Amino acid sequence: MSEKLKKEGIASQIVQHGEVARHKDITIEFFGHNHAVIHSSIPLIENVGFFIAGRFFYPGDDFTNPNRPVDILALPVQGPWLKISESIDYALALKPKICFPIHDGIMKSSRVTNTIPSRILTEHGIHFEVLDLDKRYEF
């Protein structure tokens, strides 16, 4: 990703869990290691959450606990790696003063919701059919 940004003339910095950066007078701390498991057949990729100015936590694609008070939480509410009960439990565990939903775009698009099961199931000889509400099917 860093190379793609560099090609576009966009400055970037690769960060890891435990690192701290400063931009002007704002401190940004980085938490987490891996993206949450989507399925055992999909290799894990890196995921780092951002804790900005000691108040706002964006966990990315995992339920990393920064083990410190969170005032504002960007709460993942939808994704191929979670269910809503986990999101609610995560918010209850962190106890932010306020949270707002992120990763909710998937609710508006079935691309990820249908692509991942289709790819995995097809590899195992199982046909995955996305049904249209206005169409009649015979099985």
C-alpha positions as CSV (number, residue, x, y, z in Angstrom):
1,M,0.0,0.0,0.0
2,S,2.8,2.4,0.9
3,E,4.3,2.0,-2.6
4,K,0.9,2.8,-4.2
5,L,0.6,5.9,-2.2
6,K,4.2,7.0,-3.0
7,K,3.4,6.5,-6.7
8,E,0.5,9.0,-6.3
9,G,2.7,11.5,-4.5
10,I,1.0,10.9,-1.2
11,A,3.3,10.8,1.9
12,S,2.8,7.8,4.2
13,Q,4.4,6.0,7.1
14,I,4.2,2.3,7.9
15,V,3.4,1.9,11.6
16,Q,3.1,-1.0,14.1
17,H,1.6,-1.8,17.4
18,G,3.2,0.3,20.2
19,E,4.5,3.0,18.1
20,V,3.7,6.7,18.7
21,A,3.7,9.5,16.1
22,R,3.1,13.2,16.4
23,H,1.6,15.5,13.9
24,K,1.8,19.2,15.0
25,D,0.5,19.0,18.6
26,I,-1.5,15.8,18.1
27,T,-0.2,12.4,19.4
28,I,-1.3,9.3,17.5
29,E,-0.7,5.9,19.2
30,F,-1.0,2.6,17.3
31,F,-2.6,-0.5,18.7
32,G,-3.2,-4.0,17.3
33,H,-1.5,-6.6,15.1
34,N,-3.8,-8.5,12.8
35,H,-7.1,-8.1,11.0
36,A,-9.8,-10.2,12.7
37,V,-10.3,-13.6,11.2
38,I,-12.8,-13.7,8.3
39,H,-12.4,-17.4,7.6
40,S,-9.6,-19.9,8.3
41,S,-8.9,-20.2,4.6
42,I,-8.1,-16.5,4.3
43,P,-4.6,-15.5,5.4
44,L,-4.4,-12.9,8.1
45,I,-3.2,-9.4,7.2
46,E,-2.0,-6.6,9.4
47,N,-4.4,-4.3,11.1
48,V,-3.4,-1.3,13.3
49,G,-5.8,0.8,15.2
50,F,-5.3,4.5,15.8
51,F,-5.7,6.3,19.2
52,I,-5.7,10.0,18.4
53,A,-5.1,12.8,21.0
54,G,-5.7,10.4,23.9
55,R,-9.5,10.6,23.2
56,F,-10.5,9.0,19.9
57,F,-10.0,5.3,19.1
58,Y,-10.4,3.8,15.6
59,P,-9.7,0.0,15.9
60,G,-9.8,-0.7,12.2
61,D,-10.8,-4.3,11.4
62,D,-10.4,-5.9,14.9
63,F,-11.7,-5.5,18.4
64,T,-8.3,-4.4,19.9
65,N,-8.6,-3.1,23.4
66,P,-6.1,-0.2,24.0
67,N,-6.4,-0.8,27.7
68,R,-7.0,2.8,28.5
69,P,-10.1,5.1,28.7
70,V,-11.7,5.8,25.4
71,D,-13.9,9.0,25.1
72,I,-14.9,8.5,21.4
73,L,-15.0,5.1,19.7
74,A,-15.4,4.4,16.0
75,L,-17.4,1.2,16.4
76,P,-17.2,-1.5,13.6
77,V,-20.8,-2.6,13.2
78,Q,-20.7,-4.7,10.0
79,G,-18.1,-6.8,8.2
80,P,-17.4,-10.3,7.1
81,W,-15.5,-10.8,10.3
82,L,-18.0,-9.8,12.9
83,K,-21.6,-10.0,14.2
84,I,-23.5,-7.2,15.8
85,S,-23.4,-8.8,19.3
86,E,-19.6,-8.7,19.2
87,S,-19.8,-5.0,18.3
88,I,-22.1,-4.2,21.2
89,D,-20.0,-6.3,23.6
90,Y,-16.8,-4.5,22.4
91,A,-18.4,-1.1,23.1
92,L,-19.6,-2.3,26.5
93,A,-16.1,-3.4,27.4
94,L,-14.4,-0.2,26.3
95,K,-17.2,2.0,27.8
96,P,-16.6,5.1,25.6
97,K,-18.5,8.3,26.3
98,I,-19.8,8.2,22.7
99,C,-19.4,5.9,19.7
100,F,-20.5,6.0,16.1
101,P,-20.8,3.2,13.5
102,I,-18.1,2.5,11.0
103,H,-17.8,-0.3,8.4
104,D,-21.5,0.1,7.8
105,G,-21.1,0.6,4.1
106,I,-21.2,-3.1,3.6
107,M,-24.9,-2.9,4.6
108,K,-25.5,-0.8,1.5
109,S,-23.5,-3.1,-0.8
110,S,-23.5,-6.9,-1.0
111,R,-20.2,-7.1,-2.8
112,V,-18.1,-8.3,0.2
113,T,-21.0,-10.1,1.9
114,N,-21.5,-12.3,-1.2
115,T,-18.1,-12.4,-2.7
116,I,-16.3,-14.0,0.2
117,P,-18.7,-16.9,0.8
118,S,-19.0,-17.5,-3.0
119,R,-15.2,-17.8,-3.4
120,I,-14.7,-20.1,-0.5
121,L,-17.7,-22.3,-1.1
122,T,-17.1,-22.6,-4.8
123,E,-13.6,-23.9,-4.0
124,H,-15.3,-26.7,-2.1
125,G,-17.8,-27.5,-4.9
126,I,-20.7,-25.7,-3.4
127,H,-22.7,-23.3,-5.6
128,F,-23.6,-20.0,-3.9
129,E,-26.5,-18.2,-5.5
130,V,-27.4,-14.6,-4.7
131,L,-31.2,-14.3,-5.0
132,D,-33.0,-11.4,-6.4
133,L,-36.2,-10.4,-4.7
134,D,-38.0,-9.8,-8.0
135,K,-37.1,-13.2,-9.5
136,R,-38.6,-16.6,-9.3
137,Y,-36.3,-19.6,-8.6
138,E,-36.8,-23.3,-8.8
139,F,-34.5,-25.6,-6.8
